Amino acid sequence: MTDTGCGMTQEFIRTRLFKPFSTTKRSGMGIGAYESFQYVRELGGSIDVDSRVDEGTTVSITLPLFETERRVAQELENTR
């Protein structure tokens, strides 16, 4: 996913982006990015962020589809 928004500094990405209860918004709890990051990691994946201030941000999510397909196949076998 890519946007052309205000972007983020490398320091913000490193120290605050995926930290719980850290938000730049007036409302909200600041847990959405943290929960997403944790969930993707639990699935064996990763989230990469490339951002430049005043240019925008690209977020890439990588998931191990092969392992997921194997797990689903095993679950189907177990239900037969």
mmCIF file of the N, C-alpha and C atoms, coordinates in Angstrom:
data_MODEL
# 
_entry.id   MODEL 
# 
loop_
_atom_site.group_PDB 
_atom_site.id 
_atom_site.type_symbol 
_atom_site.label_atom_id 
_atom_site.label_alt_id 
_atom_site.label_comp_id 
_atom_site.label_asym_id 
_atom_site.label_entity_id 
_atom_site.label_seq_id 
_atom_site.pdbx_PDB_ins_code 
_atom_site.Cartn_x 
_atom_site.Cartn_y 
_atom_site.Cartn_z 
_atom_site.occupancy 
_atom_site.B_iso_or_equiv 
_atom_site.pdbx_formal_charge 
_atom_site.auth_seq_id 
_atom_site.auth_comp_id 
_atom_site.auth_asym_id 
_atom_site.auth_atom_id 
_atom_site.pdbx_PDB_model_num 
ATOM 1   N N  . MET A 1 1  ? 0.856   -1.151  0.000  1.00 0.00 ? 1  MET A N  1 
ATOM 2   C CA . MET A 1 1  ? 0.000   0.000   0.000  1.00 0.00 ? 1  MET A CA 1 
ATOM 3   C C  . MET A 1 1  ? 0.910   1.223   0.000  1.00 0.00 ? 1  MET A C  1 
ATOM 4   N N  . THR A 1 2  ? 0.587   2.194   -0.817 1.00 0.00 ? 2  THR A N  1 
ATOM 5   C CA . THR A 1 2  ? 1.369   3.417   -0.917 1.00 0.00 ? 2  THR A CA 1 
ATOM 6   C C  . THR A 1 2  ? 0.453   4.618   -0.854 1.00 0.00 ? 2  THR A C  1 
ATOM 7   N N  . ASP A 1 3  ? 0.913   5.663   -0.172 1.00 0.00 ? 3  ASP A N  1 
ATOM 8   C CA . ASP A 1 3  ? 0.168   6.924   -0.182 1.00 0.00 ? 3  ASP A CA 1 
ATOM 9   C C  . ASP A 1 3  ? 1.122   8.071   -0.495 1.00 0.00 ? 3  ASP A C  1 
ATOM 10  N N  . THR A 1 4  ? 0.566   9.231   -0.711 1.00 0.00 ? 4  THR A N  1 
ATOM 11  C CA . THR A 1 4  ? 1.373   10.420  -0.988 1.00 0.00 ? 4  THR A CA 1 
ATOM 12  C C  . THR A 1 4  ? 1.155   11.449  0.117  1.00 0.00 ? 4  THR A C  1 
ATOM 13  N N  . GLY A 1 5  ? 0.991   10.968  1.332  1.00 0.00 ? 5  GLY A N  1 
ATOM 14  C CA . GLY A 1 5  ? 0.739   11.841  2.480  1.00 0.00 ? 5  GLY A CA 1 
ATOM 15  C C  . GLY A 1 5  ? 1.989   12.526  2.979  1.00 0.00 ? 5  GLY A C  1 
ATOM 16  N N  . CYS A 1 6  ? 1.960   12.896  4.249  1.00 0.00 ? 6  CYS A N  1 
ATOM 17  C CA . CYS A 1 6  ? 3.055   13.677  4.830  1.00 0.00 ? 6  CYS A CA 1 
ATOM 18  C C  . CYS A 1 6  ? 4.287   12.845  5.143  1.00 0.00 ? 6  CYS A C  1 
ATOM 19  N N  . GLY A 1 7  ? 4.178   11.521  5.147  1.00 0.00 ? 7  GLY A N  1 
ATOM 20  C CA . GLY A 1 7  ? 5.322   10.665  5.424  1.00 0.00 ? 7  GLY A CA 1 
ATOM 21  C C  . GLY A 1 7  ? 5.704   10.640  6.890  1.00 0.00 ? 7  GLY A C  1 
ATOM 22  N N  . MET A 1 8  ? 6.689   9.816   7.208  1.00 0.00 ? 8  MET A N  1 
ATOM 23  C CA . MET A 1 8  ? 7.167   9.655   8.587  1.00 0.00 ? 8  MET A CA 1 
ATOM 24  C C  . MET A 1 8  ? 8.685   9.666   8.590  1.00 0.00 ? 8  MET A C  1 
ATOM 25  N N  . THR A 1 9  ? 9.248   10.150  9.675  1.00 0.00 ? 9  THR A N  1 
ATOM 26  C CA . THR A 1 9  ? 10.699  10.099  9.819  1.00 0.00 ? 9  THR A CA 1 
ATOM 27  C C  . THR A 1 9  ? 11.129  8.681   10.168 1.00 0.00 ? 9  THR A C  1 
ATOM 28  N N  . GLN A 1 10 ? 12.387  8.368   9.894  1.00 0.00 ? 10 GLN A N  1 
ATOM 29  C CA . GLN A 1 10 ? 12.915  7.055   10.260 1.00 0.00 ? 10 GLN A CA 1 
ATOM 30  C C  . GLN A 1 10 ? 12.890  6.865   11.770 1.00 0.00 ? 10 GLN A C  1 
ATOM 31  N N  . GLU A 1 11 ? 13.129  7.937   12.503 1.00 0.00 ? 11 GLU A N  1 
ATOM 32  C CA . GLU A 1 11 ? 13.079  7.849   13.964 1.00 0.00 ? 11 GLU A CA 1 
ATOM 33  C C  . GLU A 1 11 ? 11.678  7.491   14.442 1.00 0.00 ? 11 GLU A C  1 
ATOM 34  N N  . PHE A 1 12 ? 10.639  8.106   13.849 1.00 0.00 ? 12 PHE A N  1 
ATOM 35  C CA . PHE A 1 12 ? 9.264   7.790   14.231 1.00 0.00 ? 12 PHE A CA 1 
ATOM 36  C C  . PHE A 1 12 ? 8.957   6.324   13.939 1.00 0.00 ? 12 PHE A C  1 
ATOM 37  N N  . ILE A 1 13 ? 9.355   5.854   12.777 1.00 0.00 ? 13 ILE A N  1 
ATOM 38  C CA . ILE A 1 13 ? 9.107   4.456   12.423 1.00 0.00 ? 13 ILE A CA 1 
ATOM 39  C C  . ILE A 1 13 ? 9.795   3.531   13.419 1.00 0.00 ? 13 ILE A C  1 
ATOM 40  N N  . ARG A 1 14 ? 11.031  3.826   13.756 1.00 0.00 ? 14 ARG A N  1 
ATOM 41  C CA . ARG A 1 14 ? 11.830  2.983   14.651 1.00 0.00 ? 14 ARG A CA 1 
ATOM 42  C C  . ARG A 1 14 ? 11.345  3.025   16.099 1.00 0.00 ? 14 ARG A C  1 
ATOM 43  N N  . THR A 1 15 ? 10.916  4.203   16.582 1.00 0.00 ? 15 THR A N  1 
ATOM 44  C CA . THR A 1 15 ? 10.639  4.341   18.016 1.00 0.00 ? 15 THR A CA 1 
ATOM 45  C C  . THR A 1 15 ? 9.171   4.398   18.393 1.00 0.00 ? 15 THR A C  1 
ATOM 46  N N  . ARG A 1 16 ? 8.260   4.701   17.433 1.00 0.00 ? 16 ARG A N  1 
ATOM 47  C CA . ARG A 1 16 ? 6.864   4.895   17.834 1.00 0.00 ? 16 ARG A CA 1 
ATOM 48  C C  . ARG A 1 16 ? 5.819   4.166   17.001 1.00 0.00 ? 16 ARG A C  1 
ATOM 49  N N  . LEU A 1 17 ? 6.098   3.893   15.747 1.00 0.00 ? 17 LEU A N  1 
ATOM 50  C CA . LEU A 1 17 ? 5.045   3.411   14.845 1.00 0.00 ? 17 LEU A CA 1 
ATOM 51  C C  . LEU A 1 17 ? 4.327   2.168   15.358 1.00 0.00 ? 17 LEU A C  1 
ATOM 52  N N  . PHE A 1 18 ? 5.026   1.166   15.763 1.00 0.00 ? 18 PHE A N  1 
ATOM 53  C CA . PHE A 1 18 ? 4.396   -0.089  16.179 1.00 0.00 ? 18 PHE A CA 1 
ATOM 54  C C  . PHE A 1 18 ? 4.374   -0.268  17.703 1.00 0.00 ? 18 PHE A C  1 
ATOM 55  N N  . LYS A 1 19 ? 4.474   0.816   18.424 1.00 0.00 ? 19 LYS A N  1 
ATOM 56  C CA . LYS A 1 19 ? 4.420   0.774   19.887 1.00 0.00 ? 19 LYS A CA 1 
ATOM 57  C C  . LYS A 1 19 ? 2.976   0.954   20.357 1.00 0.00 ? 19 LYS A C  1 
ATOM 58  N N  . PRO A 1 20 ? 2.543   0.165   21.353 1.00 0.00 ? 20 PRO A N  1 
ATOM 59  C CA . PRO A 1 20 ? 1.160   0.312   21.837 1.00 0.00 ? 20 PRO A CA 1 
ATOM 60  C C  . PRO A 1 20 ? 0.964   1.631   22.581 1.00 0.00 ? 20 PRO A C  1 
ATOM 61  N N  . PHE A 1 21 ? -0.231  2.157   22.454 1.00 0.00 ? 21 PHE A N  1 
ATOM 62  C CA . PHE A 1 21 ? -0.662  3.376   23.152 1.00 0.00 ? 21 PHE A CA 1 
ATOM 63  C C  . PHE A 1 21 ? 0.153   4.607   22.758 1.00 0.00 ? 21 PHE A C  1 
ATOM 64  N N  . SER A 1 22 ? 0.674   4.597   21.552 1.00 0.00 ? 22 SER A N  1 
ATOM 65  C CA . SER A 1 22 ? 1.393   5.752   21.016 1.00 0.00 ? 22 SER A CA 1 
ATOM 66  C C  . SER A 1 22 ? 0.629   6.217   19.786 1.00 0.00 ? 22 SER A C  1 
ATOM 67  N N  . THR A 1 23 ? 0.070   7.414   19.843 1.00 0.00 ? 23 THR A N  1 
ATOM 68  C CA . THR A 1 23 ? -0.723  7.909   18.722 1.00 0.00 ? 23 THR A CA 1 
ATOM 69  C C  . THR A 1 23 ? -0.401  9.367   18.436 1.00 0.00 ? 23 THR A C  1 
ATOM 70  N N  . THR A 1 24 ? -0.622  9.753   17.197 1.00 0.00 ? 24 THR A N  1 
ATOM 71  C CA . THR A 1 24 ? -0.461  11.152  16.800 1.00 0.00 ? 24 THR A CA 1 
ATOM 72  C C  . THR A 1 24 ? -1.824  11.805  16.592 1.00 0.00 ? 24 THR A C  1 
ATOM 73  N N  . LYS A 1 25 ? -2.882  11.040  16.832 1.00 0.00 ? 25 LYS A N  1 
ATOM 74  C CA . LYS A 1 25 ? -4.241  11.525  16.608 1.00 0.00 ? 25 LYS A CA 1 
ATOM 75  C C  . LYS A 1 25 ? -4.842  12.080  17.898 1.00 0.00 ? 25 LYS A C  1 
ATOM 76  N N  . ARG A 1 26 ? -5.881  12.883  17.747 1.00 0.00 ? 26 ARG A N  1 
ATOM 77  C CA . ARG A 1 26 ? -6.554  13.452  18.920 1.00 0.00 ? 26 ARG A CA 1 
ATOM 78  C C  . ARG A 1 26 ? -7.387  12.427  19.670 1.00 0.00 ? 26 ARG A C  1 
ATOM 79  N N  . SER A 1 27 ? -7.898  11.436  18.972 1.00 0.00 ? 27 SER A N  1 
ATOM 80  C CA . SER A 1 27 ? -8.684  10.397  19.629 1.00 0.00 ? 27 SER A CA 1 
ATOM 81  C C  . SER A 1 27 ? -8.127  9.029   19.237 1.00 0.00 ? 27 SER A C  1 
ATOM 82  N N  . GLY A 1 28 ? -8.550  8.028   19.944 1.00 0.00 ? 28 GLY A N  1 
ATOM 83  C CA . GLY A 1 28 ? -8.065  6.681   19.693 1.00 0.00 ? 28 GLY A CA 1 
ATOM 84  C C  . GLY A 1 28 ? -7.053  6.275   20.738 1.00 0.00 ? 28 GLY A C  1 
ATOM 85  N N  . MET A 1 29 ? -6.768  4.987   20.763 1.00 0.00 ? 29 MET A N  1 
ATOM 86  C CA . MET A 1 29 ? -5.884  4.456   21.796 1.00 0.00 ? 29 MET A CA 1 
ATOM 87  C C  . MET A 1 29 ? -4.477  4.174   21.297 1.00 0.00 ? 29 MET A C  1 
ATOM 88  N N  . GLY A 1 30 ? -4.249  4.260   20.001 1.00 0.00 ? 30 GLY A N  1 
ATOM 89  C CA . GLY A 1 30 ? -2.909  4.009   19.496 1.00 0.00 ? 30 GLY A CA 1 
ATOM 90  C C  . GLY A 1 30 ? -2.501  2.554   19.516 1.00 0.00 ? 30 GLY A C  1 
ATOM 91  N N  . ILE A 1 31 ? -3.460  1.653   19.263 1.00 0.00 ? 31 ILE A N  1 
ATOM 92  C CA . ILE A 1 31 ? -3.108  0.229   19.285 1.00 0.00 ? 31 ILE A CA 1 
ATOM 93  C C  . ILE A 1 31 ? -3.307  -0.460  17.939 1.00 0.00 ? 31 ILE A C  1 
ATOM 94  N N  . GLY A 1 32 ? -3.858  0.213   16.955 1.00 0.00 ? 32 GLY A N  1 
ATOM 95  C CA . GLY A 1 32 ? -4.142  -0.417  15.664 1.00 0.00 ? 32 GLY A CA 1 
ATOM 96  C C  . GLY A 1 32 ? -2.902  -0.921  14.954 1.00 0.00 ? 32 GLY A C  1 
ATOM 97  N N  . ALA A 1 33 ? -1.894  -0.071  14.807 1.00 0.00 ? 33 ALA A N  1 
ATOM 98  C CA . ALA A 1 33 ? -0.658  -0.480  14.128 1.00 0.00 ? 33 ALA A CA 1 
ATOM 99  C C  . ALA A 1 33 ? 0.053   -1.561  14.934 1.00 0.00 ? 33 ALA A C  1 
ATOM 100 N N  . TYR A 1 34 ? 0.056   -1.407  16.251 1.00 0.00 ? 34 TYR A N  1 
ATOM 101 C CA . TYR A 1 34 ? 0.686   -2.402  17.129 1.00 0.00 ? 34 TYR A CA 1 
ATOM 102 C C  . TYR A 1 34 ? 0.019   -3.758  16.970 1.00 0.00 ? 34 TYR A C  1 
ATOM 103 N N  . GLU A 1 35 ? -1.314  -3.798  17.025 1.00 0.00 ? 35 GLU A N  1 
ATOM 104 C CA . GLU A 1 35 ? -2.029  -5.066  16.892 1.00 0.00 ? 35 GLU A CA 1 
ATOM 105 C C  . GLU A 1 35 ? -1.803  -5.701  15.525 1.00 0.00 ? 35 GLU A C  1 
ATOM 106 N N  . SER A 1 36 ? -1.811  -4.885  14.486 1.00 0.00 ? 36 SER A N  1 
ATOM 107 C CA . SER A 1 36 ? -1.559  -5.402  13.142 1.00 0.00 ? 36 SER A CA 1 
ATOM 108 C C  . SER A 1 36 ? -0.169  -6.010  13.050 1.00 0.00 ? 36 SER A C  1 
ATOM 109 N N  . PHE A 1 37 ? 0.823   -5.301  13.570 1.00 0.00 ? 37 PHE A N  1 
ATOM 110 C CA . PHE A 1 37 ? 2.203   -5.777  13.559 1.00 0.00 ? 37 PHE A CA 1 
ATOM 111 C C  . PHE A 1 37 ? 2.321   -7.106  14.294 1.00 0.00 ? 37 PHE A C  1 
ATOM 112 N N  . GLN A 1 38 ? 1.714   -7.197  15.478 1.00 0.00 ? 38 GLN A N  1 
ATOM 113 C CA . GLN A 1 38 ? 1.779   -8.428  16.266 1.00 0.00 ? 38 GLN A CA 1 
ATOM 114 C C  . GLN A 1 38 ? 1.093   -9.589  15.553 1.00 0.00 ? 38 GLN A C  1 
ATOM 115 N N  . TYR A 1 39 ? -0.062  -9.324  14.959 1.00 0.00 ? 39 TYR A N  1 
ATOM 116 C CA . TYR A 1 39 ? -0.808  -10.376 14.272 1.00 0.00 ? 39 TYR A CA 1 
ATOM 117 C C  . TYR A 1 39 ? -0.025  -10.917 13.078 1.00 0.00 ? 39 TYR A C  1 
ATOM 118 N N  . VAL A 1 40 ? 0.546   -10.022 12.289 1.00 0.00 ? 40 VAL A N  1 
ATOM 119 C CA . VAL A 1 40 ? 1.330   -10.453 11.132 1.00 0.00 ? 40 VAL A CA 1 
ATOM 120 C C  . VAL A 1 40 ? 2.538   -11.269 11.587 1.00 0.00 ? 40 VAL A C  1 
ATOM 121 N N  . ARG A 1 41 ? 3.193   -10.854 12.661 1.00 0.00 ? 41 ARG A N  1 
ATOM 122 C CA . ARG A 1 41 ? 4.337   -11.613 13.190 1.00 0.00 ? 41 ARG A CA 1 
ATOM 123 C C  . ARG A 1 41 ? 3.907   -12.990 13.675 1.00 0.00 ? 41 ARG A C  1 
ATOM 124 N N  . GLU A 1 42 ? 2.740   -13.083 14.326 1.00 0.00 ? 42 GLU A N  1 
ATOM 125 C CA . GLU A 1 42 ? 2.243   -14.382 14.795 1.00 0.00 ? 42 GLU A CA 1 
ATOM 126 C C  . GLU A 1 42 ? 1.995   -15.336 13.635 1.00 0.00 ? 42 GLU A C  1 
ATOM 127 N N  . LEU A 1 43 ? 1.650   -14.788 12.489 1.00 0.00 ? 43 LEU A N  1 
ATOM 128 C CA . LEU A 1 43 ? 1.440   -15.607 11.291 1.00 0.00 ? 43 LEU A CA 1 
ATOM 129 C C  . LEU A 1 43 ? 2.753   -15.962 10.606 1.00 0.00 ? 43 LEU A C  1 
ATOM 130 N N  . GLY A 1 44 ? 3.860   -15.450 11.128 1.00 0.00 ? 44 GLY A N  1 
ATOM 131 C CA . GLY A 1 44 ? 5.165   -15.728 10.536 1.00 0.00 ? 44 GLY A CA 1 
ATOM 132 C C  . GLY A 1 44 ? 5.557   -14.736 9.467  1.00 0.00 ? 44 GLY A C  1 
ATOM 133 N N  . GLY A 1 45 ? 4.857   -13.622 9.396  1.00 0.00 ? 45 GLY A N  1 
ATOM 134 C CA . GLY A 1 45 ? 5.127   -12.627 8.372  1.00 0.00 ? 45 GLY A CA 1 
ATOM 135 C C  . GLY A 1 45 ? 5.882   -11.424 8.894  1.00 0.00 ? 45 GLY A C  1 
ATOM 136 N N  . SER A 1 46 ? 5.932   -10.403 8.043  1.00 0.00 ? 46 SER A N  1 
ATOM 137 C CA . SER A 1 46 ? 6.617   -9.173  8.426  1.00 0.00 ? 46 SER A CA 1 
ATOM 138 C C  . SER A 1 46 ? 5.916   -7.978  7.783  1.00 0.00 ? 46 SER A C  1 
ATOM 139 N N  . ILE A 1 47 ? 6.121   -6.820  8.390  1.00 0.00 ? 47 ILE A N  1 
ATOM 140 C CA . ILE A 1 47 ? 5.633   -5.557  7.841  1.00 0.00 ? 47 ILE A CA 1 
ATOM 141 C C  . ILE A 1 47 ? 6.844   -4.661  7.639  1.00 0.00 ? 47 ILE A C  1 
ATOM 142 N N  . ASP A 1 48 ? 7.020   -4.169  6.435  1.00 0.00 ? 48 ASP A N  1 
ATOM 143 C CA . ASP A 1 48 ? 8.108   -3.253  6.121  1.00 0.00 ? 48 ASP A CA 1 
ATOM 144 C C  . ASP A 1 48 ? 7.532   -1.899  5.762  1.00 0.00 ? 48 ASP A C  1 
ATOM 145 N N  . VAL A 1 49 ? 8.160   -0.840  6.256  1.00 0.00 ? 49 VAL A N  1 
ATOM 146 C CA . VAL A 1 49 ? 7.691   0.524   6.025  1.00 0.00 ? 49 VAL A CA 1 
ATOM 147 C C  . VAL A 1 49 ? 8.813   1.329   5.381  1.00 0.00 ? 49 VAL A C  1 
ATOM 148 N N  . ASP A 1 50 ? 8.509   1.931   4.243  1.00 0.00 ? 50 ASP A N  1 
ATOM 149 C CA . ASP A 1 50 ? 9.429   2.845   3.574  1.00 0.00 ? 50 ASP A CA 1 
ATOM 150 C C  . ASP A 1 50 ? 8.716   4.189   3.496  1.00 0.00 ? 50 ASP A C  1 
ATOM 151 N N  . SER A 1 51 ? 9.249   5.190   4.160  1.00 0.00 ? 51 SER A N  1 
ATOM 152 C CA . SER A 1 51 ? 8.563   6.471   4.224  1.00 0.00 ? 51 SER A CA 1 
ATOM 153 C C  . SER A 1 51 ? 9.555   7.611   4.095  1.00 0.00 ? 51 SER A C  1 
ATOM 154 N N  . ARG A 1 52 ? 9.090   8.669   3.444  1.00 0.00 ? 52 ARG A N  1 
ATOM 155 C CA . ARG A 1 52 ? 9.885   9.884   3.308  1.00 0.00 ? 52 ARG A CA 1 
ATOM 156 C C  . ARG A 1 52 ? 9.005   11.073  3.650  1.00 0.00 ? 52 ARG A C  1 
ATOM 157 N N  . VAL A 1 53 ? 9.505   11.922  4.533  1.00 0.00 ? 53 VAL A N  1 
ATOM 158 C CA . VAL A 1 53 ? 8.760   13.101  4.962  1.00 0.00 ? 53 VAL A CA 1 
ATOM 159 C C  . VAL A 1 53 ? 8.407   13.953  3.743  1.00 0.00 ? 53 VAL A C  1 
ATOM 160 N N  . ASP A 1 54 ? 7.160   14.411  3.700  1.00 0.00 ? 54 ASP A N  1 
ATOM 161 C CA . ASP A 1 54 ? 6.607   15.246  2.621  1.00 0.00 ? 54 ASP A CA 1 
ATOM 162 C C  . ASP A 1 54 ? 6.485   14.530  1.279  1.00 0.00 ? 54 ASP A C  1 
ATOM 163 N N  . GLU A 1 55 ? 6.700   13.214  1.244  1.00 0.00 ? 55 GLU A N  1 
ATOM 164 C CA . GLU A 1 55 ? 6.561   12.460  -0.007 1.00 0.00 ? 55 GLU A CA 1 
ATOM 165 C C  . GLU A 1 55 ? 5.532   11.351  0.096  1.00 0.00 ? 55 GLU A C  1 
ATOM 166 N N  . GLY A 1 56 ? 5.511   10.623  1.210  1.00 0.00 ? 56 GLY A N  1 
ATOM 167 C CA . GLY A 1 56 ? 4.556   9.535   1.370  1.00 0.00 ? 56 GLY A CA 1 
ATOM 168 C C  . GLY A 1 56 ? 5.176   8.293   1.967  1.00 0.00 ? 56 GLY A C  1 
ATOM 169 N N  . THR A 1 57 ? 4.352   7.245   2.030  1.00 0.00 ? 57 THR A N  1 
ATOM 170 C CA . THR A 1 57 ? 4.739   6.013   2.708  1.00 0.00 ? 57 THR A CA 1 
ATOM 171 C C  . THR A 1 57 ? 4.292   4.800   1.908  1.00 0.00 ? 57 THR A C  1 
ATOM 172 N N  . THR A 1 58 ? 5.139   3.780   1.900  1.00 0.00 ? 58 THR A N  1 
ATOM 173 C CA . THR A 1 58 ? 4.784   2.483   1.341  1.00 0.00 ? 58 THR A CA 1 
ATOM 174 C C  . THR A 1 58 ? 4.891   1.453   2.451  1.00 0.00 ? 58 THR A C  1 
ATOM 175 N N  . VAL A 1 59 ? 3.818   0.695   2.653  1.00 0.00 ? 59 VAL A N  1 
ATOM 176 C CA . VAL A 1 59 ? 3.796   -0.380  3.647  1.00 0.00 ? 59 VAL A CA 1 
ATOM 177 C C  . VAL A 1 59 ? 3.647   -1.696  2.894  1.00 0.00 ? 59 VAL A C  1 
ATOM 178 N N  . SER A 1 60 ? 4.556   -2.621  3.161  1.00 0.00 ? 60 SER A N  1 
ATOM 179 C CA . SER A 1 60 ? 4.525   -3.940  2.525  1.00 0.00 ? 60 SER A CA 1 
ATOM 180 C C  . SER A 1 60 ? 4.347   -5.006  3.591  1.00 0.00 ? 60 SER A C  1 
ATOM 181 N N  . ILE A 1 61 ? 3.400   -5.903  3.365  1.00 0.00 ? 61 ILE A N  1 
ATOM 182 C CA . ILE A 1 61 ? 3.160   -7.009  4.281  1.00 0.00 ? 61 ILE A CA 1 
ATOM 183 C C  . ILE A 1 61 ? 3.519   -8.302  3.566  1.00 0.00 ? 61 ILE A C  1 
ATOM 184 N N  . THR A 1 62 ? 4.343   -9.117  4.195  1.00 0.00 ? 62 THR A N  1 
ATOM 185 C CA . THR A 1 62 ? 4.748   -10.395 3.637  1.00 0.00 ? 62 THR A CA 1 
ATOM 186 C C  . THR A 1 62 ? 4.244   -11.495 4.557  1.00 0.00 ? 62 THR A C  1 
ATOM 187 N N  . LEU A 1 63 ? 3.534   -12.463 3.975  1.00 0.00 ? 63 LEU A N  1 
ATOM 188 C CA . LEU A 1 63 ? 3.002   -13.592 4.744  1.00 0.00 ? 63 LEU A CA 1 
ATOM 189 C C  . LEU A 1 63 ? 3.487   -14.898 4.130  1.00 0.00 ? 63 LEU A C  1 
ATOM 190 N N  . PRO A 1 64 ? 3.743   -15.901 4.943  1.00 0.00 ? 64 PRO A N  1 
ATOM 191 C CA . PRO A 1 64 ? 4.208   -17.193 4.441  1.00 0.00 ? 64 PRO A CA 1 
ATOM 192 C C  . PRO A 1 64 ? 3.036   -18.035 3.933  1.00 0.00 ? 64 PRO A C  1 
ATOM 193 N N  . LEU A 1 65 ? 2.601   -17.793 2.721  1.00 0.00 ? 65 LEU A N  1 
ATOM 194 C CA . LEU A 1 65 ? 1.435   -18.473 2.178  1.00 0.00 ? 65 LEU A CA 1 
ATOM 195 C C  . LEU A 1 65 ? 1.622   -19.977 2.079  1.00 0.00 ? 65 LEU A C  1 
ATOM 196 N N  . PHE A 1 66 ? 2.821   -20.429 1.791  1.00 0.00 ? 66 PHE A N  1 
ATOM 197 C CA . PHE A 1 66 ? 3.050   -21.859 1.674  1.00 0.00 ? 66 PHE A CA 1 
ATOM 198 C C  . PHE A 1 66 ? 2.713   -22.566 2.982  1.00 0.00 ? 66 PHE A C  1 
ATOM 199 N N  . GLU A 1 67 ? 3.167   -22.037 4.087  1.00 0.00 ? 67 GLU A N  1 
ATOM 200 C CA . GLU A 1 67 ? 2.877   -22.646 5.379  1.00 0.00 ? 67 GLU A CA 1 
ATOM 201 C C  . GLU A 1 67 ? 1.382   -22.608 5.674  1.00 0.00 ? 67 GLU A C  1 
ATOM 202 N N  . THR A 1 68 ? 0.715   -21.533 5.327  1.00 0.00 ? 68 THR A N  1 
ATOM 203 C CA . THR A 1 68 ? -0.715  -21.422 5.558  1.00 0.00 ? 68 THR A CA 1 
ATOM 204 C C  . THR A 1 68 ? -1.462  -22.470 4.739  1.00 0.00 ? 68 THR A C  1 
ATOM 205 N N  . GLU A 1 69 ? -1.076  -22.644 3.473  1.00 0.00 ? 69 GLU A N  1 
ATOM 206 C CA . GLU A 1 69 ? -1.730  -23.642 2.625  1.00 0.00 ? 69 GLU A CA 1 
ATOM 207 C C  . GLU A 1 69 ? -1.516  -25.043 3.190  1.00 0.00 ? 69 GLU A C  1 
ATOM 208 N N  . ARG A 1 70 ? -0.316  -25.320 3.655  1.00 0.00 ? 70 ARG A N  1 
ATOM 209 C CA . ARG A 1 70 ? -0.032  -26.640 4.224  1.00 0.00 ? 70 ARG A CA 1 
ATOM 210 C C  . ARG A 1 70 ? -0.875  -26.872 5.472  1.00 0.00 ? 70 ARG A C  1 
ATOM 211 N N  . ARG A 1 71 ? -0.991  -25.842 6.328  1.00 0.00 ? 71 ARG A N  1 
ATOM 212 C CA . ARG A 1 71 ? -1.766  -25.961 7.561  1.00 0.00 ? 71 ARG A CA 1 
ATOM 213 C C  . ARG A 1 71 ? -3.242  -26.211 7.240  1.00 0.00 ? 71 ARG A C  1 
ATOM 214 N N  . VAL A 1 72 ? -3.785  -25.509 6.265  1.00 0.00 ? 72 VAL A N  1 
ATOM 215 C CA . VAL A 1 72 ? -5.183  -25.696 5.878  1.00 0.00 ? 72 VAL A CA 1 
ATOM 216 C C  . VAL A 1 72 ? -5.387  -27.107 5.350  1.00 0.00 ? 72 VAL A C  1 
ATOM 217 N N  . ALA A 1 73 ? -4.457  -27.595 4.541  1.00 0.00 ? 73 ALA A N  1 
ATOM 218 C CA . ALA A 1 73 ? -4.564  -28.956 4.010  1.00 0.00 ? 73 ALA A CA 1 
ATOM 219 C C  . ALA A 1 73 ? -4.534  -29.980 5.137  1.00 0.00 ? 73 ALA A C  1 
ATOM 220 N N  . GLN A 1 74 ? -3.675  -29.755 6.127  1.00 0.00 ? 74 GLN A N  1 
ATOM 221 C CA . GLN A 1 74 ? -3.609  -30.676 7.265  1.00 0.00 ? 74 GLN A CA 1 
ATOM 222 C C  . GLN A 1 74 ? -4.909  -30.648 8.064  1.00 0.00 ? 74 GLN A C  1 
ATOM 223 N N  . GLU A 1 75 ? -5.474  -29.476 8.248  1.00 0.00 ? 75 GLU A N  1 
ATOM 224 C CA . GLU A 1 75 ? -6.733  -29.364 8.978  1.00 0.00 ? 75 GLU A CA 1 
ATOM 225 C C  . GLU A 1 75 ? -7.859  -30.065 8.229  1.00 0.00 ? 75 GLU A C  1 
ATOM 226 N N  . LEU A 1 76 ? -7.886  -29.953 6.912  1.00 0.00 ? 76 LEU A N  1 
ATOM 227 C CA . LEU A 1 76 ? -8.887  -30.648 6.119  1.00 0.00 ? 76 LEU A CA 1 
ATOM 228 C C  . LEU A 1 76 ? -8.736  -32.153 6.252  1.00 0.00 ? 76 LEU A C  1 
ATOM 229 N N  . GLU A 1 77 ? -7.507  -32.639 6.237  1.00 0.00 ? 77 GLU A N  1 
ATOM 230 C CA . GLU A 1 77 ? -7.250  -34.075 6.395  1.00 0.00 ? 77 GLU A CA 1 
ATOM 231 C C  . GLU A 1 77 ? -7.727  -34.560 7.771  1.00 0.00 ? 77 GLU A C  1 
ATOM 232 N N  . ASN A 1 78 ? -7.528  -33.737 8.790  1.00 0.00 ? 78 ASN A N  1 
ATOM 233 C CA . ASN A 1 78 ? -7.907  -34.125 10.151 1.00 0.00 ? 78 ASN A CA 1 
ATOM 234 C C  . ASN A 1 78 ? -9.416  -34.174 10.339 1.00 0.00 ? 78 ASN A C  1 
ATOM 235 N N  . THR A 1 79 ? -10.176 -33.473 9.515  1.00 0.00 ? 79 THR A N  1 
ATOM 236 C CA . THR A 1 79 ? -11.626 -33.460 9.661  1.00 0.00 ? 79 THR A CA 1 
ATOM 237 C C  . THR A 1 79 ? -12.291 -34.598 8.888  1.00 0.00 ? 79 THR A C  1 
ATOM 238 N N  . ARG A 1 80 ? -11.532 -35.319 8.095  1.00 0.00 ? 80 ARG A N  1 
ATOM 239 C CA . ARG A 1 80 ? -12.115 -36.416 7.298  1.00 0.00 ? 80 ARG A CA 1 
ATOM 240 C C  . ARG A 1 80 ? -12.157 -37.692 8.063  1.00 0.00 ? 80 ARG A C  1 
# 
